[in-house]
């Protein structure tokens, strides 16, 4: 039987879509833009989207900017 090569899971796809969102001058993506893009694209509720962002933060891919949004770290493996 042939092995099926896994190309990308949903978290990776969500992170790729997160990187496509336009940032402001400081490189911050606002929470409202994240909700508009990620929640509508993957049919996620706000709470699940927040948990997804927490997972990305724990993996070291993003950092939270207080009361503004998130910033994608450039030194993460992409």
Helices and strands as residue ranges (DSSP letters): H 10-20, E 28-30, H 31-34, I 35-39, H 40-42, H 46-58, E 62-65, E 69-72
